[in-house]
Amino acid sequence: MYRDNERYKTFSRRTIILFGGKVVLFSGLIGRMYYLQVIEGEKYKTLSDENRISLKLISPKRGRILDRSGRPMAINQKNYRVMLVPENTKDIEFSLRKLGKIIPINAHDLARVKREIKRRRRFLPIMLRENMAWNDIAQIEVNTPELPGIVVDVGETRFYPDGAKVASVLGYVSGLSEADLTGDPLLEMPGFKIGKAGMERVHDIALRGKSGTTQVEVNAFGRQIRELERQEGEAGAEVWLTLDIELQKFLAQRLGNEAASVVVMDVHTGEVLALASTPSFDPNAFNRGLSRSEWDVLVSNPRSPLNNKAISGQYAPGSTFKMVVALAALEKGIVTPSTKHFCSGDLKLGDSTFHCWKKSGHGSMGMISAITQSCDVYFYEIAKRTGIDRISAMARRLGLGQILNIEIPGERKGLMPTRAWKKKAKRVSWQQGETLLAGIGQGFILATPLQLAVMTSRLVNGGKAVLPHLTRNVVPSTEEPKPPVIPEFLALDIKSSHLDLMKKAMVAVPNSPYGTAYKSRIKEPGFQYGGKTGTVQVRRISKAEREVGVKKNKDLRWEERDHALFVGYAPIEAPRYAVSIVVEHGGGGSSVAAPIAKDILLEVQRRDPSKAKSSGDATIGHPSSSSKLMKIG
Amino acid sequence: MAVSPFEQSDMSFGQRLWQINWFFVLLVSLTASVGFVMLYSAANGNLNPWASRQIVRFVVGVFLMLLVAVIDIHVWLRYAYAIYTVSLVLLVAVELNGSVGMGAQRWVDLGVFTIQPSELMKISIILLLARYFYASQLESVSRVSHLLVPLLLMAAPAFLVLRQPDLGTTILMVATGVVLMFLAGVRIWVFVVGAFAGIAAVIPLWQFVLRDYQKARLLTFISPEKDPLGAGYHIIQSKIALGSGGVFGKGLLQGTQSHLSFLPEKHTDFIFTMLAEELGLVGGLGLLGLYLLLLIYCFAISLRCRSHFGRLIGMGVSTSFFLNVFVNIAMVMGVVPVVGMPLPLVSYGGTAMLTTMFSFGLLLCVYVHRDVQIGPGAVEGN
């Protein structure tokens, strides 16, 4: 065998070396495997779990807002949505075309959908339409086999059954803006809405509830595979308001399309039973998202539907301010109930003449008759004697010229001028003529309808500094409702005989044949009310015009007509309800505002259960007693 | 003057069949079965689409292996150069007119079926070098001039395969060739010089031949964490999958990384990761044990063989097989860069399966003809 032996020796030797090398390399692999799986195993186990487990938030149910007896004012409604899942259809155009035959899809939506398809993963649904009618949904459901990729889905959306009638108090919810993001992941959920105005905003945090979490297994592309663990969230708290929804609706209906506002409150507890500002807006539209044109219509409306006039409208109170002037004078002893003053139709002060609304004059006036007939000259005179600072001080005691903290945002302060204020704000001294104008609630003086309602309450409730509120109870979803706490109020420190005198005068306004609201009296025994009219000029009447005859309101342009005001209370024996009304450019207080007051005060007394049956609970619609009823519904 | 392929063997067809090492065939089948189980798991407990087709391919492969094994070893000797030439021509054909798949030109369409000439070349190289060195005396092997021809014959296909580009196969072919030269008795200093020359060659290789994605793979191999969602993603996810398997694994079909698609190519290049995730260290060691047994058989057969041609073929097959296994497993464990090399017998894929079975056929052929002496003039009838 020719030298093969030697060759074989080399081969065998080197083969053994090679085998050794291979075994070493294999051992290296085993060592590496041991390192990864045993020594580092725990670390990689965690990493692999982090890979696959994705924590997701479950959006909690927003709490309802209920009226004082548990009737729902803001609820959550099923929101039927149509979505497209791109990966489930071979031809998106085809699916959309087919769907277009059932529900209209406009070009704008179509463009948005096409944009989103490019941007998002193919298995994530894209919203086509939401808030759909049940009929349309049913039709889509029936046709599903012919609509590949189209799915119907039910979400929840805020709904206000009474729409615009409650918007002034409830506000609305809407999507978040950048500024709203606080880092709370709940807020970053798609479609999450928060309270943007009114009570929705005041109680937003409580209404939101707590988000739950769900652990889902996802694959490398983020697709959900299955749910591993679920922790339910906590529904938002139920918020009970002091409002009476039926009364609220009545107000809205009664005011119609006037640019008006009304506040009805309990004179003892400060509970606001109704607070209306018309015209209003549909909060459901805000929830849905307003279109540009809808928004433009709202903003350009001269009757400012977006403004809550009841708390942020500032008006000269006019003759409704006369009780304040009277009390200021009485308390300081400047006049007595029997002081008389003669009204000739005007009052001269230096070069100026101050006219009474009654050109011919009222003749000899006492305190009660001056209020009953709303004599201006009488109040010019006592205001002149009392001085602006004392009048202002009394106005503040009665709740004017200050923020009353009615919870909902947007409340304005009004204005109760003093000498010092004018010096500071206008850099000129106070003029006596300005005191005269203040005597009839005009000039610098401004008040909101809410303040006027509080003023009226304080006049008639036995001298308590009542403050208004709107929230009766906030009941977390996990707790039983507790009876609401009735706040205690400080005493006003005004002589009760003087307050009684004011009540007597206010009763005479609609009930005496000389009274300015006699035409609007309530004839039913036991339902009578007291009050005071007010008519506020919004334009200057020149001397020349006065001589040829002042134009009637109905001949003027709407913006130039007088504001009509009324403050009132009922019942007259045991006052319980106070009301304030301002109708912008409505005309006369007695001709426009008083009839509204009459209707409201009649309605509110009829709705009073203690009035219907003389026995019974003093508070109407206790939350704890009516909550059970609600749950059945 | 055609020579019948069986002419120079004393054995009949039946005798040869009887001579086949059936225990080796059993080992191969066992290893392939591990693959079937993993492919079944990869498809979420389904035979389709992978396991069933893999089984069919394996059965075809077994027949191919047995066929190769019973052919007279002289036939392989005689046609070794011819097979190499055909493979080279096919490689050139791919270079000129290959269909592009997965960003690389690797296939040639023969009309009836497509073949991957680089796979064919892996075997051809073994045959070529065995054929070349079986007739060489130890003295001539130690002359460098004697090595020029085989080096050139190796360089040509290596260059073509690298151009496709298929870095894994290139490395595998070159390494197998180098090992065969080592076994043939080439002096050690030649390898030392060669190593330096190789390092010097890396620079122009990096500059002009490697494609961007190959460079990226090499770079991310060095620090995969730098680009966790890009090129480093595969390595990181593979390590997470493997590591999270622990000692006993998550259980068959329970591999979260694999089944939730975090693991790329779980049925092909990364099948070992999936196995290690689902069956743990125990399963991984089991498969490595099977591979080790197969390798021991290769060595035993090579050492037992009486002809130098047979020994070199045996060690060529063994080395090629080992490198395939090692590079793949080292790759999925983040020890070497991702080069795109399937795990022999286990990964899904027809071509790789047939190549492996063909080379095992050659090994069995060596075993069958272990006592046949092949003289230097055995092919002179040509």
Boltz contact constraints between the chains, C-beta under 6 A:
constraints:
  - contact:
      token1: [A, 6]
      token2: [B, 138]
      max_distance: 6.0
  - contact:
      token1: [A, 7]
      token2: [B, 138]
      max_distance: 6.0
  - contact:
      token1: [A, 10]
      token2: [B, 185]
      max_distance: 6.0
  - contact:
      token1: [A, 11]
      token2: [B, 183]
      max_distance: 6.0
  - contact:
      token1: [A, 11]
      token2: [B, 311]
      max_distance: 6.0
  - contact:
      token1: [A, 14]
      token2: [B, 182]
      max_distance: 6.0
  - contact:
      token1: [A, 14]
      token2: [B, 183]
      max_distance: 6.0
  - contact:
      token1: [A, 19]
      token2: [B, 299]
      max_distance: 6.0
  - contact:
      token1: [A, 22]
      token2: [B, 322]
      max_distance: 6.0
  - contact:
      token1: [A, 25]
      token2: [B, 326]
      max_distance: 6.0
  - contact:
      token1: [A, 29]
      token2: [B, 329]
      max_distance: 6.0
  - contact:
      token1: [A, 32]
      token2: [B, 333]
      max_distance: 6.0
  - contact:
      token1: [A, 32]
      token2: [B, 335]
      max_distance: 6.0
  - contact:
      token1: [A, 33]
      token2: [B, 284]
      max_distance: 6.0
  - contact:
      token1: [A, 36]
      token2: [B, 242]
      max_distance: 6.0
  - contact:
      token1: [A, 36]
      token2: [B, 243]
      max_distance: 6.0
  - contact:
      token1: [A, 37]
      token2: [B, 243]
      max_distance: 6.0
  - contact:
      token1: [A, 37]
      token2: [B, 245]
      max_distance: 6.0
  - contact:
      token1: [A, 37]
      token2: [B, 246]
      max_distance: 6.0
  - contact:
      token1: [A, 37]
      token2: [B, 281]
      max_distance: 6.0
  - contact:
      token1: [A, 40]
      token2: [B, 243]
      max_distance: 6.0
  - contact:
      token1: [A, 41]
      token2: [B, 243]
      max_distance: 6.0
  - contact:
      token1: [A, 41]
      token2: [B, 246]
      max_distance: 6.0
  - contact:
      token1: [A, 44]
      token2: [B, 240]
      max_distance: 6.0
  - contact:
      token1: [A, 44]
      token2: [B, 243]
      max_distance: 6.0
  - contact:
      token1: [A, 44]
      token2: [B, 244]
      max_distance: 6.0
  - contact:
      token1: [A, 45]
      token2: [B, 244]
      max_distance: 6.0
  - contact:
      token1: [A, 47]
      token2: [B, 240]
      max_distance: 6.0
  - contact:
      token1: [A, 48]
      token2: [B, 240]
      max_distance: 6.0
  - contact:
      token1: [A, 48]
      token2: [B, 244]
      max_distance: 6.0
  - contact:
      token1: [A, 48]
      token2: [B, 256]
      max_distance: 6.0
  - contact:
      token1: [A, 48]
      token2: [B, 257]
      max_distance: 6.0
  - contact:
      token1: [A, 51]
      token2: [B, 262]
      max_distance: 6.0
  - contact:
      token1: [A, 52]
      token2: [B, 256]
      max_distance: 6.0
  - contact:
      token1: [A, 52]
      token2: [B, 260]
      max_distance: 6.0
  - contact:
      token1: [A, 219]
      token2: [B, 260]
      max_distance: 6.0
  - contact:
      token1: [A, 219]
      token2: [B, 261]
      max_distance: 6.0
  - contact:
      token1: [A, 220]
      token2: [B, 261]
      max_distance: 6.0
  - contact:
      token1: [A, 220]
      token2: [B, 262]
      max_distance: 6.0
